[in-house]
Amino acid sequence: MFIIIGTAIVLFFPYAILIGYYYKAWKKIPMPDFFPSSQILSAKISVIIPARNEEKNISQCIQSLLKQTYPKDLFEVLIVDDHSTDNTWNILQQFLLVEKNIIPIKLADFVSTDIKAYKKFAIETAVNHANGELIITTDADCVFDERWLETIASFHNSANAKFIAAPVKINANNSFLSIFQTLDFITLQGITGASVYKRFHSMCNGANLAYEKNVFFEVNGFRGIDNIPSGDDMLLMHKIYTKYPEQVFFLKNKKAIVTTQPERTWKRFFNQRIRWSSKADKYDDKRIFRILFFVYVINAFLVALLLLSFFNLMYLLVFLILLSAKTIIEFSFVRAVSLFFGQQKLMVYFPFLQPFHILYTVVIGWLGKFGSYDWKGRIS
């Protein structure tokens, strides 16, 4: 028992320091309420959206983009249809007829079906066709504030940024699954903002990224990571960070938030998270791998305590104490991030979801390394 308690102290003391570090860093990220309207915006922007079987979402996404305050003659939207088997391509053709800056690209015209990293190739194909000097990537199930492009362009101009990681929000409903993944995602977004601001490690989400086109080519795009199905965001970010460590930023501005929908089923949610987790040991940035491994060990330790409690109830007492400690350690940080996204009401569920999140972390981490996933009809 003394060994268990000693292990807990060894694990949870540095964990408290780590979460405290993230919390302080998140609070320190500058958050201007607005960017000067007098600022001259002249950058040509290419918004790139890979889309596979998105007939239910693509129209809303495009309509949201067409409401942007950024001058229409200064941005284009390149939507790459990635071998969709639904009506996505036909919907894109309809927009092409009436909107000159909507440019559909059929990925099947440029690649066979025997590659591993379809999304990376879709983005790379679009970059090769892009006229913009600033590339912004997002997903087909996202919607945007009308000043989204204006905010990113202004920040890019004022910060002289080469790479921008921007915030992503899940639009939660009242289901258990929706609340669970939203709180999990809020935590990830907080770690993203804090780590990028402090340049502690590389982290971002492909639903809201911006980088200069010439920089993409400088680092040879996805070359060297094009055999990995996932990682079009963080793996590319680290390549750019390695070349321009002082010009990689997190944009903490509410008008820069991209909103996406929660996964509708547990199966889709788990497949998405296994896909994300599968790239954990592929990072050249070993700092984040060490952090992920450390967090995994803590959660695995808690699961082990819970299993041991079937043989000795003293382990259950230790588990409950450490569970409470973990909840207290994380609460202030996650609440601070939820306030930024306007989702602080969800924090009432946070303590009750902790046991589920611990088990989920262990299972997803294991399957990400040793399992497989089915993402939009493709098994990896």
C-alpha positions as CSV (number, residue, x, y, z in Angstrom):
1,M,0.0,0.0,0.0
2,F,2.9,2.4,0.8
3,I,4.3,1.7,-2.7
4,I,0.9,2.7,-4.2
5,I,0.7,5.9,-2.2
6,G,4.3,6.7,-3.1
7,T,3.6,6.1,-6.8
8,A,0.6,8.4,-6.6
9,I,2.6,11.2,-5.1
10,V,5.3,10.8,-7.8
11,L,2.7,10.9,-10.5
12,F,0.2,13.5,-9.2
13,F,2.5,16.1,-7.9
14,P,4.1,16.8,-11.3
15,Y,0.7,16.4,-12.9
16,A,-0.6,19.3,-10.8
17,I,2.4,21.4,-11.8
18,L,1.7,20.6,-15.5
19,I,-2.0,21.5,-15.4
20,G,-1.2,24.6,-13.3
21,Y,1.3,25.6,-16.0
22,Y,-1.3,25.2,-18.7
23,Y,-3.8,27.2,-16.7
24,K,-1.5,30.1,-16.2
25,A,-0.4,30.1,-19.8
26,W,-4.0,30.0,-21.1
27,K,-4.8,33.0,-18.9
28,K,-1.8,35.0,-20.2
29,I,-2.6,34.5,-23.9
30,P,-3.4,38.0,-25.3
31,M,-7.0,38.2,-26.3
32,P,-7.8,41.5,-28.2
33,D,-11.5,42.3,-28.3
34,F,-11.1,43.4,-31.9
35,F,-8.6,44.2,-34.6
36,P,-8.4,47.8,-35.9
37,S,-10.9,48.3,-38.7
38,S,-8.6,50.8,-40.2
39,Q,-6.0,48.1,-40.8
40,I,-5.5,47.6,-44.6
41,L,-6.2,44.0,-45.5
42,S,-4.8,43.0,-48.9
43,A,-3.7,39.4,-48.4
44,K,-5.2,37.0,-50.9
45,I,-6.6,34.0,-49.0
46,S,-7.3,30.4,-50.2
47,V,-9.6,28.5,-47.9
48,I,-9.1,24.8,-48.4
49,I,-11.8,22.2,-47.4
50,P,-11.3,18.5,-47.9
51,A,-14.7,16.9,-48.1
52,R,-15.7,13.2,-48.2
53,N,-19.4,12.3,-48.0
54,E,-20.5,15.6,-46.6
55,E,-23.8,16.1,-48.4
56,K,-25.5,17.0,-45.1
57,N,-23.0,19.6,-44.1
58,I,-21.3,21.2,-47.2
59,S,-24.1,23.6,-48.1
60,Q,-24.2,25.2,-44.6
61,C,-20.4,25.4,-44.6
62,I,-20.3,27.2,-47.9
63,Q,-23.2,29.6,-47.0
64,S,-21.3,30.5,-43.8
65,L,-18.2,31.3,-45.9
66,L,-20.2,33.4,-48.3
67,K,-21.2,35.7,-45.4
68,Q,-17.6,36.6,-44.6
69,T,-16.8,40.4,-44.3
70,Y,-13.5,39.8,-46.0
71,P,-13.6,41.2,-49.5
72,K,-14.9,38.6,-51.9
73,D,-12.3,39.4,-54.5
74,L,-9.6,38.6,-51.9
75,F,-10.5,35.1,-51.0
76,E,-11.3,31.8,-52.8
77,V,-12.7,28.5,-51.4
78,L,-11.2,25.3,-52.8
79,I,-13.3,22.3,-51.8
80,V,-11.6,19.0,-52.6
81,D,-14.1,16.1,-53.0
82,D,-12.3,13.1,-51.7
83,H,-13.9,10.2,-53.6
84,S,-17.4,10.9,-52.1
85,T,-20.0,8.2,-52.6
86,D,-22.9,10.5,-51.8
87,N,-24.2,13.7,-53.4
88,T,-21.3,16.0,-52.3
89,W,-19.9,16.6,-55.8
90,N,-23.3,17.5,-57.3
91,I,-23.9,20.0,-54.6
92,L,-20.5,21.6,-55.2
93,Q,-21.3,21.9,-58.9
94,Q,-24.4,23.9,-58.1
95,F,-22.4,26.4,-56.1
96,L,-19.8,26.6,-58.9
97,L,-22.5,27.9,-61.3
98,V,-23.4,30.9,-59.1
99,E,-20.3,31.7,-57.0
100,K,-17.0,32.4,-58.8
101,N,-14.9,32.1,-55.7
102,I,-16.1,28.5,-54.9
103,I,-13.7,26.1,-56.7
104,P,-14.5,22.4,-56.5
105,I,-11.7,19.9,-57.1
106,K,-12.2,16.2,-57.7
107,L,-9.4,14.4,-56.0
108,A,-10.0,11.3,-58.1
109,D,-8.6,13.3,-61.1
110,F,-5.2,13.6,-59.4
111,V,-4.7,10.4,-57.4
112,S,-5.4,6.7,-57.5
113,T,-7.2,5.0,-54.6
114,D,-4.1,3.2,-53.2
115,I,-2.6,5.9,-51.1
116,K,-2.7,6.1,-47.3
117,A,-3.0,9.8,-46.5
118,Y,-6.0,11.0,-48.6
119,K,-6.6,14.1,-46.6
120,K,-3.0,15.3,-46.8
121,F,-3.0,14.7,-50.6
122,A,-6.3,16.6,-50.9
123,I,-4.9,19.6,-49.1
124,E,-1.6,19.4,-51.1
125,T,-3.6,19.2,-54.3
126,A,-5.6,22.3,-53.3
127,V,-2.4,24.2,-52.3
128,N,-1.0,23.5,-55.8
129,H,-4.1,25.1,-57.3
130,A,-4.4,28.0,-54.8
131,N,-4.0,31.6,-55.8
132,G,-3.8,32.9,-52.2
133,E,-0.6,33.7,-50.3
134,L,-2.3,32.7,-47.0
135,I,-3.7,29.2,-46.8
136,I,-6.5,28.5,-44.3
137,T,-7.8,25.0,-43.8
138,T,-11.0,23.9,-42.2
139,D,-13.5,21.0,-42.4
140,A,-16.7,20.6,-44.3
141,D,-18.9,20.3,-41.2
142,C,-17.8,23.7,-39.8
143,V,-19.4,27.1,-39.7
144,F,-17.8,30.5,-39.0
145,D,-18.2,33.9,-37.5
146,E,-18.7,36.4,-40.3
147,R,-15.4,38.1,-39.3
148,W,-13.5,34.8,-39.3
149,L,-11.3,35.5,-42.3
150,E,-10.9,39.1,-41.4
151,T,-9.7,38.2,-37.9
152,I,-7.2,35.7,-39.1
153,A,-5.8,37.9,-41.9
154,S,-5.5,40.8,-39.4
155,F,-3.6,38.7,-36.9
156,H,-1.4,37.2,-39.6
157,N,-0.5,40.8,-40.7
158,S,0.1,42.2,-37.3
159,A,2.0,39.2,-35.8
160,N,4.0,38.4,-38.9
161,A,2.9,34.8,-38.4
162,K,4.0,31.9,-40.5
163,F,1.6,29.4,-38.9
164,I,-1.6,30.1,-36.9
165,A,-3.5,27.6,-34.8
166,A,-7.0,28.9,-34.1
167,P,-9.8,27.8,-31.8
168,V,-12.4,25.2,-32.6
169,K,-15.6,24.7,-30.7
170,I,-18.0,21.7,-30.6
171,N,-21.6,22.8,-30.6
172,A,-23.0,20.6,-27.8
173,N,-26.5,19.4,-27.5
174,N,-28.1,17.8,-24.5
175,S,-27.0,14.2,-25.1
176,F,-24.5,12.5,-22.8
177,L,-22.2,11.8,-25.8
178,S,-22.3,15.4,-26.9
179,I,-21.5,16.8,-23.5
180,F,-18.7,14.2,-22.9
181,Q,-16.9,15.0,-26.2
182,T,-17.4,18.7,-25.8
183,L,-15.7,18.8,-22.4
184,D,-12.9,16.6,-23.6
185,F,-12.5,18.9,-26.6
186,I,-12.5,22.0,-24.5
187,T,-9.6,20.5,-22.5
188,L,-7.7,19.8,-25.7
189,Q,-8.3,23.3,-26.9
190,G,-7.0,24.8,-23.7
191,I,-3.8,22.7,-23.9
192,T,-3.4,23.7,-27.5
193,G,-3.6,27.4,-26.7
194,A,-1.3,27.2,-23.7
195,S,1.3,25.0,-25.3
196,V,1.5,27.0,-28.5
197,Y,1.6,30.4,-26.6
198,K,4.5,29.1,-24.4
199,R,6.0,27.1,-27.3
200,F,6.0,24.2,-24.9
201,H,5.1,21.7,-27.6
202,S,3.3,21.6,-30.9
203,M,-0.5,21.1,-30.9
204,C,-3.4,22.3,-33.2
205,N,-6.6,21.1,-34.9
206,G,-6.9,20.9,-38.7
207,A,-10.4,22.5,-38.6
208,N,-8.9,25.9,-38.1
209,L,-5.3,26.5,-39.3
210,A,-3.6,29.1,-41.3
211,Y,-0.1,29.2,-42.9
212,E,1.7,30.9,-45.6
213,K,1.7,29.1,-49.0
214,N,5.3,29.7,-49.6
215,V,6.2,28.3,-46.1
216,F,4.2,25.1,-47.0
217,F,6.5,24.6,-49.9
218,E,9.6,25.6,-48.0
219,V,9.1,22.7,-45.6
220,N,8.2,20.4,-48.5
221,G,4.5,20.2,-47.5
222,F,3.6,16.7,-46.2
223,R,6.7,15.0,-47.6
224,G,8.1,12.6,-45.0
225,I,4.8,12.3,-43.3
226,D,2.6,11.4,-46.3
227,N,2.6,7.7,-45.2
228,I,0.6,8.5,-42.0
229,P,-3.2,8.7,-42.5
230,S,-3.7,11.3,-39.8
231,G,-1.5,14.3,-38.9
232,D,-2.3,16.9,-41.6
233,D,-2.3,19.4,-38.8
234,M,0.1,18.7,-35.9
235,L,2.8,17.0,-38.0
236,L,2.8,19.9,-40.5
237,M,2.8,22.4,-37.6
238,H,6.0,20.9,-36.2
239,K,7.7,21.0,-39.6
240,I,7.0,24.8,-39.8
241,Y,7.8,25.3,-36.1
242,T,11.2,23.8,-36.6
243,K,12.0,26.4,-39.3
244,Y,10.2,29.4,-37.8
245,P,9.9,28.7,-34.0
246,E,9.1,32.4,-33.2
247,Q,6.5,32.8,-35.8
248,V,4.0,30.1,-34.8
249,F,1.0,31.4,-32.8
250,F,-2.3,30.6,-31.2
251,L,-5.1,33.1,-32.1
252,K,-7.2,33.6,-29.0
253,N,-10.1,35.6,-30.4
254,K,-13.7,34.7,-30.3
255,K,-14.3,35.8,-33.8
256,A,-11.7,33.3,-35.0
257,I,-13.6,30.4,-33.5
258,V,-14.7,27.7,-35.9
259,T,-17.8,25.7,-34.8
260,T,-18.3,22.1,-35.6
261,Q,-20.8,19.4,-34.7
262,P,-20.3,16.5,-32.2
263,E,-20.1,13.0,-33.5
264,R,-23.5,11.5,-33.6
265,T,-22.7,8.0,-32.4
266,W,-20.2,6.5,-30.0
267,K,-18.8,4.4,-32.8
268,R,-18.0,7.5,-34.9
269,F,-16.6,9.3,-31.8
270,F,-14.3,6.4,-30.9
271,N,-13.1,6.0,-34.5
272,Q,-12.4,9.7,-34.6
273,R,-10.4,9.7,-31.4
274,I,-8.5,6.5,-32.3
275,R,-7.6,8.1,-35.6
276,W,-6.2,11.2,-33.6
277,S,-4.4,9.0,-31.1
278,S,-2.8,6.8,-33.8
279,K,-0.3,9.5,-34.7
280,A,1.0,9.9,-31.1
281,D,4.2,8.0,-31.7
282,K,4.8,9.6,-35.1
283,Y,5.5,13.1,-33.7
284,D,9.0,14.5,-34.4
285,D,8.2,16.8,-31.6
286,K,9.0,14.4,-28.7
287,R,7.9,16.9,-26.1
288,I,4.3,16.2,-26.8
289,F,4.8,12.5,-26.9
290,R,6.3,12.6,-23.4
291,I,3.4,14.6,-22.2
292,L,0.8,12.2,-23.8
293,F,2.7,9.2,-22.3
294,F,2.8,10.8,-18.9
295,V,-1.0,11.6,-18.9
296,Y,-1.7,8.0,-20.2
297,V,0.3,6.5,-17.3
298,I,-1.6,8.5,-14.7
299,N,-5.0,7.4,-16.2
300,A,-3.8,3.8,-16.5
301,F,-2.6,3.9,-12.8
302,L,-6.1,5.0,-11.8
303,V,-7.8,2.2,-13.8
304,A,-5.4,-0.3,-12.2
305,L,-6.4,0.9,-8.7
306,L,-10.1,0.5,-9.6
307,L,-9.4,-3.1,-10.8
308,L,-7.4,-3.9,-7.6
309,S,-10.3,-2.6,-5.5
310,F,-12.2,-5.8,-6.4
311,F,-9.6,-7.6,-4.2
312,N,-9.0,-5.0,-1.5
313,L,-11.3,-2.1,-0.7
314,M,-8.4,0.0,0.4
315,Y,-7.5,0.4,-3.2
316,L,-11.0,1.8,-3.8
317,L,-10.4,4.4,-1.1
318,V,-7.1,5.5,-2.7
319,F,-8.8,5.6,-6.2
320,L,-11.5,7.9,-4.9
321,I,-9.0,10.2,-3.2
322,L,-6.9,10.4,-6.4
323,L,-10.0,10.8,-8.5
324,S,-11.1,13.8,-6.4
325,A,-7.6,15.2,-6.6
326,K,-7.5,14.9,-10.4
327,T,-10.9,16.6,-10.7
328,I,-9.8,19.5,-8.4
329,I,-6.5,19.9,-10.3
330,E,-8.2,20.1,-13.7
331,F,-11.4,22.0,-12.8
332,S,-10.1,25.6,-12.8
333,F,-8.2,25.2,-16.0
334,V,-11.1,23.6,-18.0
335,R,-13.5,26.2,-16.6
336,A,-11.3,29.0,-17.8
337,V,-11.2,27.6,-21.3
338,S,-15.0,26.9,-21.3
339,L,-15.6,30.6,-20.4
340,F,-13.7,31.6,-23.6
341,F,-16.0,29.3,-25.7
342,G,-19.1,30.4,-23.8
343,Q,-19.7,26.8,-22.6
344,Q,-19.2,27.2,-18.8
345,K,-22.6,25.7,-18.1
346,L,-21.2,22.3,-19.1
347,M,-18.8,22.4,-16.1
348,V,-21.6,21.1,-13.8
349,Y,-21.1,17.7,-15.6
350,F,-17.3,17.8,-15.3
351,P,-16.8,16.0,-12.0
352,F,-19.3,13.2,-12.9
353,L,-17.7,12.5,-16.2
354,Q,-14.2,12.1,-14.8
355,P,-14.4,8.3,-14.3
356,F,-15.7,7.8,-17.9
357,H,-12.9,10.1,-19.2
358,I,-10.2,8.1,-17.4
359,L,-11.4,4.8,-18.8
360,Y,-11.8,6.4,-22.3
361,T,-8.3,7.8,-22.2
362,V,-6.8,4.4,-21.5
363,V,-8.9,2.5,-24.1
364,I,-8.3,5.1,-26.8
365,G,-4.6,5.4,-26.2
366,W,-4.3,1.6,-26.4
367,L,-6.4,1.2,-29.5
368,G,-4.6,4.2,-31.1
369,K,-1.3,2.2,-30.8
370,F,-2.5,-1.4,-31.4
371,G,-5.9,-1.1,-32.9
372,S,-7.5,0.1,-36.2
373,Y,-10.2,2.5,-37.1
374,D,-12.9,3.0,-39.7
375,W,-13.1,6.7,-40.8
376,K,-15.6,7.5,-43.5
377,G,-15.5,4.1,-45.0
378,R,-11.7,3.7,-44.9
379,I,-10.0,1.3,-42.5
380,S,-6.5,2.1,-41.2
